[in-house]
Amino acid sequence: MERVVAIALNTFRESIRDRIIQVAFLFGILLELFALALGELALHEKKRITRDIGLASLSLVSIGTFIFLGSSLLHKELERKTLYVILPKPIWRHELIVGKYFGLLFSGIVIVFGLGAFELMLLNWMSGMPDWAFWGALILFLSVFGLMVWKRPDLTPFLPLFVLAVFGMAWGIGFWTKAALLPSVLAITLIFLEISFLSAVALFFSSFSSPFLTGALTFGMWLLGRSADEMAEMRSKVLPEWIRLMLRGLAWVVPNFHLYVPPHRLLSGLVQGEYARLVYLAKSTFYAAIYSAFLIWAACHIFRKRDLI
């Protein structure tokens, strides 16, 4: 277990220092500010447009980032030949795969919940939070982060916890501003579940293929997964019956990523009752955990038999 944790922290440290993560985070902030600007153009739908476009931007940035990271993670170790230094040590290959996966999850926490905290603060601001309180909270978060960097240059073990704490504080401010942030919090949590699921898919393909092929296969699997419900319910009379049956069978096999983009009415508790959204979140979490565990197990099995010479 200690070896898995060490590999996870090292993977997280390398991912956070990667320019793709830094650029993605900055790009996500800019997209959320753009969503705020678009919301200002709407007369009576300002908050809804800011929320919907901001969450869509967060989702797309996260998905693109983790398809790239998951596709190139193992290949970087082979290219730099660091894998040949690690594996002769008392480390099993499956520990390397599991450690890499948890390192990606730590990176996902920073990206998704970091951008999510900024999104919640914007929604708080639009719900009546005073300007002085909004800017004061942002300055406080940045000051605490700067103090942590000054006191401890290597924040790797603490950064995910810090980001989750900031996210929780931004959500807590929503109770003061009466911003009704629970639907957005649930949507952000589902985005994290989706990218954790997608990271398992990327690691599975990267265990036996090249980075380009892994990226293409992962992106294709994500597209199919987002269309899983449509394929399962296909009733077009134009298509032959055998094609409709094949699409329904494919919908049962591919990961159902459409599960992680439910309608806002469900997350708001307006459909199927108040607690239906929490039940939906629990079912989505269970589905992602079981499917991801199977993919990681398969990746470990394939990578254990792979000839690295």
N, C-alpha and C positions, 0 to 999 in steps of 0.2 A: 504494500500500500504506500509506503514511504517513497518508493521509486516512482510510482504513478504520480504522486503529488509533485515530486521534483520535476518530472517531465512536463506535467501540466503547467507549473509555474514558469518553467523555462520557455515553453511554447507561448504562453500568455505574454511573457516579457518580450519575446521576439515579435509577436504580432502587434503589440501596442507600439513598438518602435518602428514598425513598418510604415512607410509613407502612405500606403493605400488606406490604412486605418485612419491616419491623421487627416488625409484629404477627404475621405468619406465622412468623417465627423464634421469637418468644416462645411462640406457641401450640404450635409443634412441640416445644419444650422441655417445656411443661406436659403435652402428650400422652405424651411419653416417660416423664415422672415418674409419670403416671397408669398407664402400662403397668407400671412398676416396682411400684407399689402393688398392682395386680391380681396381679402375679406373686407377691407376698408372701402372697396368699390361697391360692395353690395349694400343695399339700403336696410333690409331687415333680416338678412341671413349672414351677417358678418361672422358671428361665432361659429355657425355651422360650417361655413366654407373654410374658415381657418382650421377648424378641427379636422374636417374630412381630407382636405388637401395636405395638411401637416402629417396626418397619420399615413396617408398614401405615400408621401415622400419618404417618411421614416421606413416604411415597409420596403420600398424599392431600393433605397440606399443600403439597407441591411442585407437584403437578398443578394444584390450584386456584389457586395463586399465579401460575403461569406461563401459565395460560389467561387470567387477568385481565391480566397484564403484556403478553403478546403481542397481546392484542386491542386494547389501548388505546395501544400505543406510537406508531404512526404518527398516530393521531387526535389525540394530545396535541400533536404538532408542528403539525398543521393548525389546531387550536383556538387555540393560543398564537401562531400565525402565525410561528413561528420557522423553519418550512420555507421560507417566502418569502425569508428572509434567507440561508439556507444554500445553496439551489439556484442563485441567481445567481452564486455563487462558482464557481471551477473544480472543481466536484464533480459527478460523474455520479450519476444517480439509483440505479443499481445499487450504487454504493459506499455510499450511504446505507442501502440494505436490508441489504447484507452487514455493514456496521458495526453496525447495530441488532441483527442476529442474534448476532454475537460478543459484543456487550454483554450480551445475554440469557444467553449461555453463561457469561460471567464471574459473573453474578448467580447462575446455577444452581450453579456451583462453591461459592459462599459458602453458599447455603441447604442444598444436599444434603449436601455434605461437612462443613459446620459442624455440622449436626444429626447427621450420621453419626458424627462424632468423639465427640459426647456420648453417642450410643447405644453406641459401642464402649467408652467409659469405664464406662458402667453395666454392661455385660457383663463387663468386667474386674473390677469391684467384686464382682459376684455370683460370680465364679470364684475368689475367694479373695484379691483384692488388699486389703491392709491399709487401714483407714480413713485413717490418716495419709498413706499414699502417694496414695490417691485424692484427698483434699482438697488435698494438697500439689501434685499435678499440675494440678488445676483452678486453684489460686491462681497457680501458675507461668505457665500459659497466659494467664490474665487480666492478670498483671503485665507480661508481655512485650508483650501487646497495648496496655496502657495506656502503657508506655514508648514504643512505636512511635508512638502517637497524640500523645504529648507532644513527641517529637522531630520528628515529621513529620505535621502535621495532615491533609494529604491523602494517605491511604493507598490511593487507588484503584488504582495500578499494582501494589501489593504485597499487597493483601488476599487475592486468590485464592491466591497462593503461600503466604501465611501459613496460610490455612485448610487447604490441602493438606499443609503441613508438620505441623500439629497432628493432622490425620487420620492421617498416617503414623506419628507418635509414639504415638497411641492404639492403632494396629494393632501397633506394635512392642512396646508394653507387654504385649500379649496373648501374646507368646512367653514372657514371664516368668511370667505368671499361668496359662499353658497353657489359655487360654480358647477355642482353636480358632475364631478370628475370620474365617478366610478365607471361609466361606459368607456371613457378614454383609457383608464387604467387597465380595464379588461382587454381592450383592443391592443394596447402596448404589450401586455403579457402574452397574448396570442401571437403577436409578431415575434416575440422572443422564442416561443415554442416552435414556431415555423422555422426560424433560422437554426435552432438547435437540431431539428429534424433534418433540415437541408444539409447541415454540416455532416450528419451521419451518412447521408446519401453520397456526399462528395468524398468522404473518407473511404466509403465502400468502393467507389469507382477508382479512386487513386491508388488503392491497394494492388491493382493489376494493370493500370493503363497510364498513358502519358498525361501531362497537365492539360494540353489542349483538348484531348479526347474526354478527359474527366470533366472539364468545364462544359463541353458540349452535351455530354450525357446527363450531367446534373441539371443543366438548364432545360434540356428536353424533358427530363423527369418532372421538373417543377411545372412546366407548361401542361404536361399531361395531368399532373396532380391537381392543378387549378381547374381543369376541365372535367374532373372525375364525376362530379354530380351530373353535368350535362350529358356525359357519355352514358351514365347509368340510366338516365331518363329519356334517352333518345327515342322518339316516336315518329320520326319522319317517314312518310310513305314513299319518298323518293329513293331511299336507301334500301337495298335488299335485306331480307330478314337475317341472313347469315352475317352481314356486316353489323347490324344492330346487336346481334348476340355477341359478336366478337368485341364490340365496344363496351358492352355491359360487363363482359368477363375481364376486359382490360381495366375497367374502372374499379373492380374488386382487387386487382393485383397491385396497381401503382399506388404510391402514397397519396392520400387524399389531402392535398394542401388547401383545397377549397374550404376545408373544415375551419381554417384559421382566418377566414374573412367573412364572418357572419354579418347579417344585416344589422344596422345600428339599432333598429327597433327591438331586436332580441337583446342586445347588450344594454339597452335602456330599461329593460324590464316591462316593455309595453306589449310583448308577445309572450304567451304561455305562462304568465305570472311573474312575480318579483324574483323568485329563487331559481327560475329556469336558467338564467344566465350563469349562475354559479355552478349549477349542474352541468351546463354546457362546457364551462371551463374545465371542470373535473374530468369529463369524458374526453375532451381534447388533449388534456395533459396525459391521461392514461394511454390514449392512442399513440401519441408521440413517443412516450417512454417505451412502450412495448415494441413498436416498429423500429425505433432507433437502437434499442438493445439488440434486436435481431440483426440489423445492418452492421453494427459494430462487431458482433460475434462473427458474422460472415467475413468482414474485413480482416479480423484477426486470423481466422482460419486460412484465408487466401494468402495473406502476407507471410504467415508462418511457413508456407510451402513455396514462396517465391524465391527464385534464384537471384541474388543481388550481385553476383560477380559479373 
